[in-house]
């Protein structure tokens, strides 16, 4: 899993602020035999105490006191690779989670692991203890990217593990990283398309962040690895997001939060980290849709204008007024329409000076749907 989480804080993450909450429990990295170049969790694990059964119970109880109003609550085991830790440890943690699920205090059990840490024995055990969702830290479907990233497996195991998880009836999630060594727009698009072929219910998209005490950081210092710029990361993530969204896959996370980053000794992010990275991506998609509609509407309006003026002489000294344009979104997508820190408004102001654009709400529009109306002086 690409997350490097602050310890020992446990937080709940919401798919929907009113209906869905996750109680994340960080399980140290002791189960993972590999040294992925972007990960420093083994070094983190060496400086923290193991998570005990009492720790898990305390975390769950603490968060349950704040979630009585939430419809769906999940216990989620995050960290290294849950199914790579010893089976007796998996079972000890899962017994606790199942007890809360059987009591009706939580609704689902959720975990994250590696594609090469899945087999029949593991899945039988997960099913016996009521696990609902398994997320695979796939990162990329490109074998060269996987090799350069030190993943320790190729893409073939991803297809095999995904099918096994789906055949057992678990909800499947796939996590992808953007900007790893050897990665490109083409490999990112390929990974998104292969994800669609597998058909998971959930996906996460993480731009690569260079963190100290990792091999990737050493490559960065030696000039062997160049992080993506923020604009590059947004552009790649945007194209992947569109592919996954079109396929109906629920994209539950885009980018890391500031509290996901260990910052004890500083970290290098190359511009890819932004606390509202998802809004940057969704705002870029909104701008793309708005601009396409604006250009289409402008073409129609211009043709109508020329038709109406046929044979009519105009003075070269008449100054044209700025045409009034309305942009619409529903209230939930309004911040995406104007862009993070108003960057979409700035873009259209700079590049479409002939228009006086008003940003408005129409709750008849669906999420991700935008409308553009040129008033033509009316």
Secondary structure, DSSP 8 states (H G I E B T S, - for coil): ------SS---EEEEETTTEEEEEEEE-GGG-----TT--HHHHHTTS----HHHHHHHHHHHHTT-TT-SEEEEEEEES-GGGS-HHHHHHHHHHHHHHHHTTS-SEEEEEE-TTS--HHHHHHHHHTT--EEEEEEE-S-HHHHHHTT-SS-THHHHHHHHHHHHTT-EEEEEEEES-TT--HHHHHHHHHHHHHHT-SEEEEEE---BSSSHHHHHHHTTS-----HHHHHHHHHHHHHHHHHTT-EEEEES--GGGS--SS-B--TT---TTHHHHHHHHHHHHHHHHHHHHHHHHHHHHHHHHTTT----TT-----EEEEEEE-GGGHHHHH-GGGHHHHHHHHH-TTEEEEEEE-TTS-TT--EEEE-TT-
